[in-house]
């Protein structure tokens, strides 16, 4: 998956050069009639477009090397790629609005008036809301999962929360190290905090509520679930182990 960042980064740099060298690849400029193209500040547009794509591409390549040298995890690198691509839309839209001659007739006078201004503001609002949503997801994912124990079951709270009855537990083991994961199916991985549905190297589906902190970790199996969990510190995890053992008995 790290190579996705490398490929996307190289592609963006190439597209940045292509748009700078051949501005007709820039939409909607390339599809405009000649009289409309004459109104466009093509130097400003091609420089802004090329620079934005080039910087985004370089960031993705840096992300690739951070992943290869294990500075960031594979799934975190994919999440960061999504943020970079979304963030790139904002300067691209501003460049289009500033340089592309939107809303002017042949003389340069405005003919779309406030209608264009209103629609462009809505596009910026949509992009900003998208970025805010991504930021909220990241912040929520950074919070360790709360695990609450009841009389007959325990619950993990949050988007991937699950309730497990003690009577349904087939086995419960203490692990010094986490099993290797093959991929994230539907979950989040921010820093050392991992939540959601994953696939082990052996191809077994599992639920993770894990902060990678050197262990220990708890492996719980039921008839239809495999769950790995711990708390933020080893002391808290050991306390949770004793609580679960007591509840199971």
C-alpha positions as CSV (number, residue, x, y, z in Angstrom):
1,X,0.0,0.0,0.0
2,X,2.9,2.4,0.6
3,X,3.7,2.1,-3.2
4,X,0.3,3.7,-3.8
5,X,1.6,6.9,-2.3
6,X,4.7,6.7,-4.5
7,X,2.7,6.0,-7.7
8,X,0.2,8.8,-6.9
9,X,3.0,11.2,-6.0
10,X,4.8,10.6,-9.3
11,X,1.6,10.9,-11.2
12,X,0.7,14.2,-9.6
13,X,4.2,15.6,-10.3
14,X,3.8,14.5,-13.9
15,X,0.4,16.1,-14.2
16,X,1.7,19.3,-12.7
17,X,4.5,19.4,-15.3
18,X,2.0,18.6,-18.0
19,X,-0.5,21.3,-17.0
20,X,2.3,23.8,-16.8
21,X,3.8,22.8,-20.2
22,X,0.5,22.3,-22.0
23,X,-2.2,24.5,-20.2
24,X,-4.9,23.1,-22.5
25,X,-4.9,20.0,-20.2
26,X,-6.3,22.3,-17.5
27,X,-10.1,22.2,-17.2
28,X,-12.2,24.1,-17.9
29,X,-9.6,26.2,-19.7
30,X,-8.9,23.6,-22.4
31,X,-12.6,23.4,-23.4
32,X,-13.2,27.1,-23.7
33,X,-13.7,28.8,-27.0
34,X,-10.7,31.0,-28.1
35,X,-12.5,34.3,-27.1
36,X,-13.0,33.0,-23.6
37,X,-9.4,31.6,-23.4
38,X,-8.2,35.1,-24.2
39,X,-9.6,36.4,-20.9
40,X,-7.7,33.8,-18.8
41,X,-4.5,34.8,-17.0
42,X,-2.8,31.6,-18.3
43,X,0.6,32.3,-16.7
44,X,-0.9,32.6,-13.3
45,X,-3.2,29.6,-13.8
46,X,-0.6,27.2,-15.1
47,X,1.9,28.2,-12.4
48,X,-0.7,27.8,-9.6
49,X,-1.9,24.4,-11.0
50,X,1.5,23.0,-11.6
51,X,2.8,24.1,-8.2
52,X,-0.2,22.7,-6.3
53,X,0.0,19.3,-8.0
54,X,3.8,19.3,-7.7
55,X,3.8,20.0,-3.9
56,X,1.0,17.4,-3.3
57,X,3.1,14.9,-5.3
58,X,6.2,15.6,-3.3
59,X,4.3,15.2,0.0
60,X,3.0,11.8,-1.1
61,X,6.6,10.7,-2.0
62,X,7.8,11.9,1.4
63,X,5.0,9.9,2.9
64,X,6.1,6.8,0.9
65,X,9.6,7.0,2.3
66,X,8.2,7.5,5.9
67,X,6.2,4.3,5.4
68,X,9.1,2.3,3.9
69,X,11.3,3.2,6.9
70,X,8.5,2.4,9.3
71,X,8.1,6.0,10.6
72,X,4.4,5.8,9.9
73,X,2.2,2.7,9.6
74,X,0.8,1.5,6.3
75,X,-2.8,2.3,7.1
76,X,-1.8,5.8,8.5
77,X,0.0,6.5,5.2
78,X,-3.2,5.7,3.3
79,X,-5.2,8.0,5.6
80,X,-2.7,10.8,5.1
81,X,-2.8,10.4,1.4
82,X,-6.6,11.0,1.5
83,X,-6.1,14.2,3.5
84,X,-3.4,15.5,1.1
85,X,-5.6,14.8,-2.0
86,X,-8.6,16.5,-0.3
87,X,-6.5,19.5,0.8
88,X,-5.1,19.9,-2.7
89,X,-8.6,20.7,-4.0
90,X,-8.8,24.0,-2.1
91,X,-5.8,25.8,-3.7
92,X,-6.8,24.3,-7.1
93,X,-10.3,25.8,-6.8
94,X,-8.9,29.2,-5.7
95,X,-6.5,29.2,-8.7
96,X,-9.4,28.4,-11.0
97,X,-11.5,31.2,-9.6
98,X,-8.6,33.7,-9.6
99,X,-7.0,33.2,-13.0
100,X,-9.6,31.4,-15.2
101,X,-11.7,34.4,-16.3
102,X,-14.9,33.1,-14.7
103,X,-17.9,35.4,-15.1
104,X,-16.5,37.9,-17.6
105,X,-17.5,38.6,-21.2
106,X,-15.1,39.6,-24.0
107,X,-14.6,43.0,-22.6
108,X,-13.8,41.6,-19.1
109,X,-17.0,42.9,-17.6
110,X,-18.9,40.6,-15.2
111,X,-22.0,38.9,-16.7
112,X,-22.6,36.2,-14.0
113,X,-22.5,38.5,-11.1
114,X,-23.3,37.3,-7.6
115,X,-24.6,34.0,-8.9
116,X,-21.1,32.8,-9.6
117,X,-19.8,34.3,-6.3
118,X,-22.5,32.5,-4.4
119,X,-21.9,29.1,-6.1
120,X,-18.1,29.3,-5.6
121,X,-18.6,30.0,-2.0
122,X,-20.7,26.9,-1.7
123,X,-18.0,24.8,-3.3
124,X,-15.5,26.1,-0.8
125,X,-18.0,25.4,2.0
126,X,-18.4,21.8,0.8
127,X,-14.6,21.3,0.6
128,X,-14.1,22.8,4.0
129,X,-16.8,20.6,5.5
130,X,-15.2,17.5,3.9
131,X,-11.9,18.5,5.4
132,X,-13.5,19.1,8.8
133,X,-15.2,15.7,8.7
134,X,-11.8,14.0,7.9
135,X,-10.3,16.0,10.9
136,X,-13.1,14.9,13.2
137,X,-12.6,11.2,12.2
138,X,-8.9,11.5,12.9
139,X,-9.5,13.2,16.4
140,X,-12.1,10.6,17.3
141,X,-9.8,7.8,16.2
142,X,-7.0,9.1,18.4
143,X,-9.1,8.5,21.5
144,X,-8.5,5.1,23.1
145,X,-11.5,2.8,23.2
146,X,-13.5,2.9,26.4
147,X,-14.2,-0.7,27.7
148,X,-17.0,-1.0,30.2
149,X,-17.8,-4.2,32.2
150,X,-21.3,-5.1,33.2
151,X,-22.7,-8.0,35.2
152,X,-23.3,-10.3,32.2
153,X,-21.2,-8.7,29.4
154,X,-18.6,-6.1,28.5
155,X,-18.9,-3.4,25.9
156,X,-16.4,-1.4,23.8
157,X,-17.7,2.0,23.0
158,X,-17.4,3.9,19.7
159,X,-17.9,3.4,16.0
160,X,-16.8,-0.2,16.1
161,X,-18.3,-1.0,19.5
162,X,-19.3,-4.5,20.3
163,X,-21.0,-6.2,23.2
164,X,-19.7,-9.6,24.3
165,X,-21.5,-11.9,26.9
166,X,-19.2,-13.6,29.3
167,X,-21.0,-16.9,28.7
168,X,-20.1,-16.6,25.0
169,X,-16.3,-16.4,25.6
170,X,-14.6,-19.6,24.4
171,X,-11.1,-18.6,25.3
172,X,-9.2,-15.6,26.7
173,X,-5.4,-15.4,26.5
174,X,-2.8,-12.8,27.5
175,X,-0.3,-12.0,24.7
176,X,3.1,-10.3,25.1
177,X,3.0,-9.3,21.4
178,X,0.2,-8.7,18.9
179,X,-0.2,-11.1,16.0
180,X,0.8,-9.5,12.6
181,X,-2.1,-8.0,10.6
182,X,-2.5,-8.5,6.9
183,X,-4.7,-5.5,6.2
184,X,-7.4,-3.2,7.6
185,X,-10.8,-4.1,6.3
186,X,-13.0,-1.4,8.0
187,X,-11.3,0.6,10.7
188,X,-8.9,3.3,11.7
189,X,-5.2,3.4,12.4
190,X,-3.9,6.7,13.7
191,X,-0.4,6.6,15.3
192,X,-0.3,3.6,17.6
193,X,-4.1,3.4,18.1
194,X,-5.9,0.8,16.0
195,X,-9.7,0.2,16.0
196,X,-12.1,-1.7,13.8
197,X,-12.2,-4.8,11.5
198,X,-8.8,-6.2,10.5
199,X,-7.5,-9.4,8.8
200,X,-4.6,-11.3,10.4
201,X,-1.7,-12.6,8.4
202,X,-3.3,-16.0,8.5
203,X,-6.5,-14.6,6.9
204,X,-8.6,-14.6,10.1
205,X,-11.1,-11.8,10.6
206,X,-10.8,-9.9,13.9
207,X,-11.7,-6.8,15.8
208,X,-9.0,-4.5,17.2
209,X,-9.3,-2.1,20.1
210,X,-5.6,-1.8,20.6
211,X,-3.0,0.8,21.5
212,X,0.4,-0.5,20.5
213,X,2.4,0.2,23.7
214,X,4.6,-2.8,24.1
215,X,1.9,-5.1,25.6
216,X,0.4,-7.0,27.2
217,X,-2.6,-7.6,24.9
218,X,-5.8,-9.5,25.5
219,X,-7.1,-12.1,22.9
220,X,-10.7,-13.0,23.3
221,X,-12.5,-15.7,21.2
222,X,-16.2,-16.4,21.0
223,X,-18.0,-18.7,18.7
224,X,-18.1,-16.1,16.0
225,X,-15.6,-13.3,17.0
226,X,-11.9,-12.8,17.5
227,X,-11.1,-9.6,19.5
228,X,-7.8,-8.0,20.5
229,X,-7.8,-5.3,23.1
230,X,-5.8,-3.5,25.7
231,X,-5.8,-0.2,27.5
232,X,-3.4,2.8,27.3
233,X,-0.8,1.5,29.8
234,X,0.3,-2.0,30.8
235,X,-0.9,-1.4,34.4
236,X,-4.4,-0.6,33.2
237,X,-4.4,-3.6,30.8
238,X,-3.4,-5.9,33.7
239,X,-6.2,-4.5,35.7
240,X,-8.6,-5.1,32.8
241,X,-7.4,-8.7,32.6
242,X,-8.1,-9.3,36.2
243,X,-11.6,-7.7,35.9
244,X,-12.4,-9.9,32.9
245,X,-11.2,-13.0,34.6
246,X,-13.3,-12.2,37.7
247,X,-16.4,-11.4,35.5
248,X,-16.0,-14.6,33.5
249,X,-15.9,-16.7,36.7
